[in-house]
Amino acid sequence: MPMIDCVQIIDMVESLKEISASNIDMYLSIISNRMNEIMKVLTIISSIFIPLTFIAGIYGMNFSREDPVTGKVLPQNMPELYQEHGYVYTMIVMGLIAVAQVIYFWRKGWFK
């Protein structure tokens, strides 16, 4: 009779071991899904701001209209820098890029 009790106890321990292993797997799966949601949000934010940062980086460079030594006009510069409303146009283009990306992500269902 004691042998049967030992076998039952061993079976019960193995059963509890399997249950605890499946609980750990379920917990890790839940954590992984949460991390995927966080990464999705960070990816959306990054993909919206990377092009804007690129444009701001280009227009943030120092350009000179004239050569400081010779005084000649430098034709290789960006002509839009010297437009009267160049800053406003650049801001409008950056806003349109951001809005277009948000609309694209909205239609793809990434904001759900």
N, CA, C and O of each residue as an XYZ file, in Angstrom:
448
protein
N       0.789     -1.199      0.000
C       0.000      0.000      0.000
C       0.843      1.281      0.000
O       0.482      2.226     -0.701
N       1.932      1.354      0.743
C       2.727      2.572      0.733
C       3.330      2.859     -0.645
O       3.565      4.020     -0.980
N       3.582      1.830     -1.440
C       4.139      2.027     -2.768
C       3.151      2.776     -3.657
O       3.557      3.627     -4.449
N       1.883      2.476     -3.537
C       0.851      3.146     -4.327
C       0.773      4.618     -3.940
O       0.619      5.476     -4.809
N       0.876      4.917     -2.666
C       0.850      6.303     -2.217
C       2.033      7.084     -2.796
O       1.863      8.234     -3.200
N       3.203      6.496     -2.844
C       4.395      7.164     -3.409
C       4.204      7.437     -4.897
O       4.576      8.503     -5.388
N       3.625      6.475     -5.614
C       3.389      6.656     -7.043
C       2.384      7.790     -7.263
O       2.549      8.607     -8.170
N       1.355      7.833     -6.438
C       0.359      8.902     -6.566
C       0.971     10.270     -6.256
O       0.653     11.264     -6.909
N       1.839     10.309     -5.266
C       2.487     11.566     -4.902
C       3.415     12.027     -6.028
O       3.452     13.212     -6.359
N       4.161     11.093     -6.612
C       5.055     11.428     -7.724
C       4.245     11.936     -8.914
O       4.635     12.911     -9.557
N       3.125     11.285     -9.210
C       2.261     11.743    -10.303
C       1.707     13.133    -10.027
O       1.632     13.968    -10.928
N       1.322     13.378     -8.786
C       0.782     14.680     -8.428
C       1.864     15.755     -8.557
O       1.587     16.851     -9.043
N       3.092     15.455     -8.128
C       4.194     16.411     -8.234
C       4.477     16.721     -9.700
O       4.683     17.884    -10.047
N       4.493     15.721    -10.559
C       4.716     15.939    -11.988
C       3.593     16.763    -12.603
O       3.834     17.617    -13.456
N       2.362     16.500    -12.165
C       1.231     17.269    -12.669
C       1.348     18.739    -12.253
O       1.126     19.635    -13.067
N       1.694     18.983    -10.997
C       1.861     20.358    -10.523
C       3.037     21.043    -11.231
O       2.992     22.241    -11.510
N       4.071     20.278    -11.511
C       5.218     20.820    -12.237
C       4.804     21.264    -13.634
O       5.224     22.330    -14.085
N       4.003     20.485    -14.318
C       3.514     20.851    -15.657
C       2.595     22.060    -15.606
O       2.647     22.923    -16.481
N       1.754     22.122    -14.581
C       0.849     23.262    -14.428
C       1.655     24.541    -14.186
O       1.366     25.583    -14.774
N       2.664     24.455    -13.318
C       3.469     25.653    -13.046
C       4.268     26.066    -14.279
O       4.443     27.261    -14.516
N       4.755     25.116    -15.066
C       5.479     25.445    -16.294
C       4.550     26.133    -17.297
O       4.957     27.086    -17.961
N       3.311     25.659    -17.412
C       2.376     26.306    -18.331
C       1.979     27.689    -17.832
O       1.750     28.587    -18.643
N       1.892     27.881    -16.528
C       1.600     29.217    -15.979
C       2.740     30.188    -16.270
O       2.502     31.350    -16.599
N       3.965     29.717    -16.148
C       5.117     30.566    -16.459
C       5.118     30.927    -17.936
O       5.374     32.078    -18.288
N       4.836     29.966    -18.803
C       4.773     30.247    -20.237
C       3.686     31.260    -20.565
O       3.883     32.143    -21.400
N       2.539     31.132    -19.906
C       1.441     32.074    -20.136
C       1.836     33.481    -19.683
O       1.542     34.457    -20.373
N       2.494     33.591    -18.538
C       2.933     34.885    -18.029
C       3.939     35.517    -18.989
O       3.833     36.704    -19.297
N       4.901     34.750    -19.459
C       5.891     35.271    -20.394
C       5.240     35.704    -21.702
O       5.671     36.684    -22.310
N       4.224     34.997    -22.136
C       3.503     35.375    -23.351
C       2.781     36.709    -23.166
O       2.790     37.547    -24.068
N       2.171     36.906    -22.030
C       1.477     38.165    -21.735
C       2.478     39.324    -21.710
O       2.214     40.388    -22.271
N       3.616     39.116    -21.065
C       4.655     40.143    -21.001
C       5.172     40.461    -22.406
O       5.395     41.624    -22.741
N       5.360     39.431    -23.217
C       5.846     39.623    -24.581
C       4.842     40.420    -25.413
O       5.240     41.296    -26.181
N       3.563     40.132    -25.274
C       2.542     40.890    -26.004
C       2.525     42.349    -25.581
O       2.357     43.235    -26.420
N       2.693     42.604    -24.312
C       2.725     43.988    -23.819
C       3.950     44.721    -24.388
O       3.855     45.878    -24.798
N       5.090     44.037    -24.406
C       6.292     44.661    -24.949
C       6.123     44.941    -26.436
O       6.615     45.957    -26.927
N       5.441     44.064    -27.162
C       5.182     44.297    -28.581
C       4.324     45.535    -28.785
O       4.562     46.295    -29.723
N       3.343     45.754    -27.940
C       2.507     46.952    -28.040
C       3.329     48.215    -27.786
O       3.161     49.220    -28.477
N       4.208     48.161    -26.801
C       5.060     49.313    -26.505
C       5.991     49.595    -27.677
O       6.173     50.750    -28.060
N       6.579     48.554    -28.244
C       7.479     48.730    -29.382
C       6.728     49.289    -30.592
O       7.288     50.066    -31.367
N       5.482     48.900    -30.753
C       4.681     49.420    -31.861
C       4.478     50.930    -31.717
O       4.605     51.671    -32.692
N       4.170     51.377    -30.521
C       3.975     52.805    -30.273
C       5.279     53.570    -30.510
O       5.277     54.629    -31.137
N       6.383     53.032    -30.007
C       7.671     53.705    -30.201
C       8.055     53.754    -31.673
O       8.643     54.737    -32.124
N       7.732     52.711    -32.427
C       8.030     52.695    -33.855
C       7.218     53.755    -34.586
O       7.743     54.447    -35.459
N       5.955     53.883    -34.240
C       5.111     54.899    -34.875
C       5.659     56.296    -34.593
O       5.770     57.119    -35.502
N       5.998     56.559    -33.342
C       6.523     57.878    -32.982
C       7.835     58.146    -33.718
O       8.045     59.242    -34.239
N       8.709     57.150    -33.759
C       9.999     57.324    -34.443
C       9.812     57.558    -35.933
O      10.464     58.425    -36.513
N       8.935     56.798    -36.548
C       8.775     56.943    -37.995
C       8.119     58.267    -38.366
O       8.265     58.720    -39.501
N       7.414     58.887    -37.456
C       6.853     60.212    -37.725
C       7.941     61.280    -37.578
O       7.999     62.212    -38.380
N       8.790     61.158    -36.576
C       9.747     62.224    -36.298
C      11.080     62.088    -37.030
O      11.799     63.081    -37.134
N      11.444     60.928    -37.539
C      12.727     60.785    -38.237
C      12.789     61.652    -39.498
O      13.782     62.355    -39.679
N      11.771     61.641    -40.388
C      11.860     62.526    -41.558
C      11.879     64.009    -41.179
O      12.561     64.810    -41.818
N      11.132     64.363    -40.144
C      11.121     65.758    -39.712
C      12.487     66.171    -39.173
O      12.939     67.291    -39.409
N      13.137     65.274    -38.457
C      14.472     65.550    -37.942
C      15.476     65.683    -39.079
O      16.378     66.518    -39.025
N      15.315     64.859    -40.105
C      16.193     64.945    -41.272
C      16.061     66.308    -41.952
O      17.064     66.939    -42.284
N      14.831     66.758    -42.157
C      14.604     68.058    -42.802
C      15.154     69.180    -41.922
O      15.796     70.105    -42.419
N      14.902     69.096    -40.619
C      15.414     70.125    -39.711
C      16.941     70.121    -39.698
O      17.563     71.176    -39.571
N      17.545     68.946    -39.827
C      19.006     68.869    -39.863
C      19.579     69.519    -41.101
O      20.604     70.198    -41.032
N      18.927     69.318    -42.237
C      19.410     69.947    -43.473
C      19.293     71.461    -43.376
O      20.240     72.177    -43.704
N      18.160     71.948    -42.935
C      17.968     73.389    -42.862
C      18.665     74.014    -41.661
O      18.751     75.238    -41.566
N      19.158     73.201    -40.754
C      19.889     73.719    -39.604
C      21.358     73.955    -39.891
O      22.067     74.542    -39.074
N      21.825     73.498    -41.055
C      23.230     73.710    -41.415
C      23.458     75.186    -41.739
O      22.545     75.899    -42.156
N      24.673     75.612    -41.540
C      25.026     77.007    -41.825
C      25.419     77.141    -43.294
O      26.370     76.507    -43.751
N      24.681     77.970    -44.025
C      24.975     78.255    -45.426
C      25.259     79.744    -45.558
O      24.635     80.583    -44.907
N      26.188     80.030    -46.394
C      26.517     81.426    -46.658
C      26.126     81.751    -48.094
O      26.425     80.989    -49.014
N      25.469     82.865    -48.279
C      25.080     83.258    -49.637
C      26.281     83.755    -50.428
O      26.346     83.608    -51.649
N      27.207     84.331    -49.726
C      28.402     84.866    -50.374
C      29.637     84.231    -49.761
O      29.656     83.876    -48.583
N      30.664     84.097    -50.580
C      31.954     83.637    -50.087
C      32.537     84.739    -49.217
O      32.660     85.874    -49.678
N      32.903     84.439    -47.959
C      33.385     85.504    -47.077
C      34.698     86.123    -47.535
O      34.993     87.266    -47.184
N      35.486     85.395    -48.308
C      36.780     85.916    -48.739
C      36.639     86.748    -50.010
O      37.116     87.882    -50.071
N      35.979     86.178    -51.032
C      35.902     86.849    -52.333
C      34.657     87.710    -52.503
O      34.646     88.626    -53.324
N      33.616     87.425    -51.739
C      32.379     88.181    -51.870
C      31.508     87.721    -53.025
O      30.497     88.357    -53.323
N      31.885     86.611    -53.691
C      31.096     86.086    -54.812
C      29.868     85.343    -54.286
O      29.895     84.760    -53.202
N      28.806     85.376    -55.067
C      27.586     84.638    -54.722
C      27.841     83.154    -54.972
O      28.343     82.774    -56.030
N      27.499     82.334    -54.009
C      27.715     80.890    -54.122
C      26.466     80.236    -54.722
O      25.423     80.199    -54.070
N      26.556     79.723    -55.952
C      25.366     79.170    -56.610
C      24.987     77.774    -56.117
O      23.887     77.302    -56.406
N      25.864     77.112    -55.386
C      25.599     75.736    -54.965
C      24.763     75.646    -53.685
O      24.416     74.550    -53.245
N      24.447     76.773    -53.102
C      23.627     76.753    -51.897
C      22.179     76.438    -52.224
O      21.778     76.408    -53.388
N      21.417     76.207    -51.195
C      20.002     75.914    -51.365
C      19.268     77.226    -51.615
O      19.213     78.069    -50.719
N      18.703     77.424    -52.804
C      18.074     78.714    -53.111
C      16.860     79.019    -52.236
O      16.533     80.186    -52.020
N      16.188     77.980    -51.731
C      14.993     78.247    -50.926
C      15.323     78.885    -49.582
O      14.435     79.399    -48.901
N      16.594     78.854    -49.200
C      16.978     79.506    -47.947
C      16.810     81.020    -48.026
O      16.628     81.686    -47.007
N      16.873     81.549    -49.228
C      16.827     82.993    -49.402
C      15.462     83.476    -49.897
O      15.310     84.641    -50.261
N      14.480     82.588    -49.910
C      13.119     82.986    -50.264
C      12.510     83.759    -49.092
O      12.872     83.553    -47.933
N      11.603     84.627    -49.418
C      10.988     85.452    -48.374
C      10.202     84.600    -47.373
O      10.236     84.860    -46.171
N       9.503     83.595    -47.866
C       8.678     82.750    -47.001
C       9.232     81.327    -46.919
O       8.466     80.386    -46.711
N      10.523     81.155    -47.076
C      11.139     79.831    -47.066
C      10.901     79.071    -45.769
O      10.652     77.866    -45.789
N      10.977     79.772    -44.643
C      10.757     79.140    -43.347
C       9.327     78.619    -43.235
O       9.102     77.495    -42.785
N       8.378     79.429    -43.641
C       6.970     79.032    -43.561
C       6.711     77.834    -44.473
O       6.017     76.894    -44.085
N       7.269     77.869    -45.683
C       7.078     76.753    -46.613
C       7.671     75.463    -46.050
O       7.069     74.396    -46.165
N       8.831     75.563    -45.454
C       9.457     74.373    -44.868
C       8.610     73.826    -43.726
O       8.431     72.613    -43.617
N       8.095     74.691    -42.886
C       7.240     74.239    -41.779
C       5.963     73.590    -42.299
O       5.492     72.603    -41.733
N       5.398     74.140    -43.375
C       4.182     73.564    -43.963
C       4.478     72.171    -44.519
O       3.703     71.237    -44.311
N       5.602     72.039    -45.226
C       5.973     70.727    -45.774
C       6.196     69.721    -44.654
O       5.760     68.575    -44.759
N       6.866     70.130    -43.587
C       7.080     69.223    -42.453
C       5.756     68.822    -41.812
O       5.569     67.660    -41.451
N       4.846     69.765    -41.670
C       3.525     69.445    -41.119
C       2.752     68.485    -42.017
O       2.095     67.563    -41.533
N       2.834     68.709    -43.333
C       2.146     67.815    -44.268
C       2.721     66.403    -44.215
O       1.975     65.427    -44.305
N       4.029     66.286    -44.071
C       4.646     64.961    -43.958
C       4.149     64.254    -42.711
O       3.797     63.076    -42.764
N       4.117     64.962    -41.586
C       3.659     64.353    -40.337
C       2.189     63.946    -40.430
O       1.822     62.851    -40.004
N       1.352     64.813    -40.981
C      -0.079     64.502    -41.115
C      -0.287     63.323    -42.064
O      -1.116     62.453    -41.797
N       0.459     63.288    -43.167
C       0.334     62.178    -44.116
C       0.719     60.854    -43.467
O       0.077     59.832    -43.709
N       1.760     60.869    -42.646
C       2.153     59.637    -41.973
C       1.115     59.203    -40.945
O       0.824     58.013    -40.822
N       0.563     60.144    -40.216
C      -0.472     59.797    -39.232
C      -1.692     59.215    -39.941
O      -2.262     58.227    -39.477
N      -2.092     59.808    -41.047
C      -3.236     59.274    -41.809
C      -2.928     57.870    -42.322
O      -3.771     56.977    -42.253
N      -1.718     57.684    -42.834
C      -1.319     56.360    -43.338
C      -1.382     55.314    -42.224
O      -1.926     54.227    -42.419
N      -0.824     55.645    -41.056
C      -0.842     54.695    -39.944
C      -2.263     54.461    -39.439
O      -2.601     53.359    -39.009
N      -3.088     55.498    -39.494
C      -4.486     55.362    -39.057
C      -5.215     54.376    -39.963
O      -5.942     53.505    -39.485
N      -5.019     54.517    -41.269
C      -5.688     53.619    -42.225
C      -5.175     52.191    -42.114
O      -5.917     51.244    -42.373
N      -3.915     52.029    -41.731
C      -3.349     50.692    -41.562
C      -3.825     50.052    -40.256
O      -3.627     48.856    -40.040
N      -4.454     50.852    -39.385
C      -4.972     50.319    -38.126
C      -3.917     50.224    -37.031
O      -4.056     49.415    -36.114
N      -2.885     51.021    -37.108
C      -1.817     50.948    -36.113
C      -2.153     51.689    -34.839
O      -1.465     51.511    -33.834
N      -3.174     52.505    -34.841
C      -3.519     53.270    -33.644
C      -4.569     52.578    -32.786
O      -5.077     53.166    -31.831
N      -4.891     51.355    -33.114
C      -5.894     50.625    -32.318
C      -5.273     49.977    -31.120
O      -5.968     49.324    -30.342
